[in-house]
Amino acid sequence: MKFNKSRIVTLRRLLLGAAVSGLVMSAPATSLADDNTDAHMAQMQRKLDAAMVAIQQLSSTVAELQNEIAAQKSHKANASSNMGMMTELDERVEELEDTVDTIDGRVGSRAVANAFDATKLDIGGFVDIATTLAIGEDKTEAAFNREVFELLVKAKLGNAWDLFVAQAFIRNAPLKFSDPAGRRSPFFANNNSPVVTDTVIAWAQYSKSDMFNVQFGRFITPQGIINIEHFPANLLDPEQPQFLRPFPGQTIFANFSDGLNVHGSKFVGNNKFSYNAYAAAWAGNSSNLNVGGRLAYSFVDAGLTFGLNGTYGDRSSSADANFAVLGADVLFQKGRWIWKNEIFLTDEEGAPGKVAFYTMPAYKLSDKWTAFYRFDYLDTGLPGGESVENVLGLSFRPIFNTHLRGIYRWRRAKKDVGIPAADTHVFQLSTTFNF
């Protein structure tokens, strides 16, 4: 710390003057001994006045020096702070350089992803794999029977406009039966054919508000609970209930529809109302429209959702096959419990009506483990068309993007006229990896 030299000399002189004045004041007895003159008194008064002036000058100088010292300390503190900021910036720049080098080493000069005109582009997907053992009345078969890769792309086209596409690549060996009744001799069909590709979903959407959205293209038919959930990563059992098989198909209603779907939702206090209304064709009968809808009301605090579903359409383009579907569903989801229930009934032109329902309670043993059971009933109305499945499963998610399952499925085909009952026991390990 540096000080002005002249100020230091002045300070020393003032200190010396103050000391001398102090000595003068400390020896009054000598001066006062001479009672004959007042000269000494006058002289002492002058010296006292001079000493007071010197003390005032000294105080002023000390105050100036204190201000200068404080200013220099503040300057040094600012300099130290600036040096700290510069050091932190240097470290951040080094980190960014390391990141750039890493990315460049992985992709070279190529961009990771670019959209032509979309304002935002999201890419994801999943891989679903299954290994199955089937024990039938007449024989036992096992296979690595399912490998599915599905690529999901969502693009933000602009304000209120979106696009979503799910493109699937499937290698599947479905479980079938070779006996005439189709229930005693299981086998897995060969999957040596080229991989099946299918544009599972492809829709564009205009969103006016939460209550009004217009979706057009190929979309998931908005009926029930599990069909809407759809994606294997969301399902405890990727083998959907019997009324949704074969997939994709139209046992009760089509898994997917091609057309127009208007949907929306609105909160009513703490509760939620939602709706769907659609006019669309099934891929197996593209020349005739099906119309349908869904109304749902959720009591959010109670974890309860009630849904009503309806569809009317034509199953065939070559014959009169009008049909109507009425369905209801209840979902309870609160705490560790999840309980799904759905029931559907159909009225068929020129064919018997169909009945399907299931109940599926599940309990979360922990954040990663879930145990579940499903009782599943289907009656197609055709000879030998009544069957019951009891499903017991354990689901494990070590991380959010990985879903491992162990499932036991006991399927019992009911006895019918001239057709004996038959049991099939199926053990399956399945995995879904999504990104």
C-alpha angles and dihedrals in degrees: 000000000000127000133189109266095217089055091053092051091049090049092053092050092049092049090051091049091050091050093050091048089050090053091049091052092046093060105053094136094071093051096042092051090083103075094171099075136047092198092092091053093051091047092050090050091053091050090048091052090049091049091052091051090050091050091051091050090048092052091050092050092048090051091051091050091049091052091049091050091050091049092051091049091051091049091051091048091052091048090050091049091049090050089052091051092049091050092051092048091051090053092050092049090052090052091051091049090052091050092050090050091050094050092045090052091053103043105012112209094336122111116243093229136344131187120212099219107340117114090218133017126193122187126190142135146159144238118220120193131178138185115196138190116195121192111193135178093264106026148354127241135181133189148157085248109169135046116162129173117187124185117207123199127179123183130190102218096184142297107346095351125108139169128203129185131179114190116188131202109195135189105178135167102192122208110252139163126238100198119097093252092048097230113083111052113050123198138162116239116237115261098196090117119102114288112277113238123197134175093227096179131012119159142147121211138201115201118200094167141325087280098049126045126152116208122184132178127043113342141161108275103251099230129126126335113287097043090056092048087051103149114103093228088064096047128085087205115030088197097085122215117289096259089062093054140132091046117247097020145102110252091143101350133347117279088219134023135199114217140047129339124183114193143160147151139218134190116236103195104303092339129083133223122196136175143186128195119180143174111193146133130248114237089238091058110026096164095066128060126226118206124200149134150194134225121194134178123192126201093204099191092050094044091234128135124182121195136188120199134190138175135176126184150102125289097197138041092199101051141023103275108148115166141181127206128199120184144166134194139189125199123190116187120165135128110336095339129094118175123178124188130176135171130183133181127186137201110209129196109232093357138074118269122258131230126197134167141152139182120206122182119184132185127201107227089187139335089288106030127067128175120201144176131197131194107197126186129185132174114179091184090237124114108285090005097126117098141156129206127197111195126190119182147167121209125199127188109185088177131007095259097049125071120185123184141184113196136181116196124188111191119188119191107206123236117260137175106307091351119099123218116259137190128212122190115202127189117190139181114195136175133193122194116187132183 
